[in-house]
Amino acid sequence: MNRIRKGDQVIVTTGNKKIKGQVGEVLRVDGDRVYVANLNLVKRHVKPNPQAGQPGGVIEREAPIHISNVMLYNPATGKGERVATKVLENGKRIRVFRSSGEAI
């Protein structure tokens, strides 16, 4: 069970001063990399592709961040929190914050 999933709110714990401490939503998870909305933006020069209907030019998109450099954001405390898994009586596994034990 992954600790961080698509749609989670995360806070960046390390990195350059532009993104450290920023909170954003996870767009996708690729193995050990996460893409966070509007964070770690890079500019890419792309060629036009008429077959795909894609215009050329300079585009700005999210670059990946290593999963160890982000933590799940707890809105109740306003901080990043560690995550644990808990097994319910019916055998279902859920993610909980380690500090408070509340379900995510």
N, C-alpha and C positions, 0 to 999 in steps of 0.2 A: 504494500500500500504506500503510495507516494505521499510524502508530507506536504508537498506543494502541488496544486493542481490548477488547471485552467479556470479562470474566473476568481481566484483568490486575491485578496488584497495583501500585498507584501511591502516590506520596507527594506531598502538597500542598506546593508550594514557596512560594507567597505567599498572602496573604489575612489574615483576622482571626486573632487569637491563639488562638481556639478550634480552628481547623482546620489552621493552619500546622504542618507537620511530622508530621501524622497520616498513617497508612498505611491504605489500604482497597482493596476490590475494586471494579472498575468494573462497574456494573450495566448501563449502556447508553451508547452514544455517539450523539449527535444533531448531526451536522455538526461545529461547533467547540465543542460543549459535552459534558461528561461528567457522569454521575451516579455518585457513589461511595457505596457502602453505609455507612450510619450516620455520614456526614459531611455538613456543611452542612445540618443539619435545620431545617426551618421548619414552623410550625404554620399550618394552613389551616382556615378555618371553612367547612364544606360543608353544603349543604341536603340533606335526605333525598330520595332518588329511589326511590319505591316500584316503578316499572316495572323498574328494574335491581336492586332488592332491596338498595339501598345505604342504610344508616342515616345520619342527619345527625350533626353534632357537630364537635368539633375533632379533626383528624387531624394526625399529624406525618409528614412525608415529606422525601425528599432534594431539595434544590434543585440546579440545575446549576452546574457550575464550568467556567470556560473552560479549554480543553485546553492553553493555554500556561502555565497555573498549576499543572500537575501533571507529574510525571516518572515514568517507569517505575522501579519499585523493584527493586533488585538485592539479594536476600537474602544473597548471599555477602559483600558489602561493607557492607550495612546502610544504603545511601545511594540516592539517586535517580541514575539514569545516563542518558546520552544514547543514542539508538538509531540504528543504521545498518542498511541492507539489504545482503545478500550474495547473490550468484548462485552456486548450486552448479553442478557439472559437468553435471548433467542438465537445467539450465535453470530449476530451481525456485528461488524467492526466499525467503529466510528473514530474520528480524530477529535482530540480534546487538547486544550491548552494545559501545559504542565503546571503553571502557576496557580490557576484557579480550578482546573478540572472541568470547566464548562465546555460543552460541545461546540464545534465549529459549524 
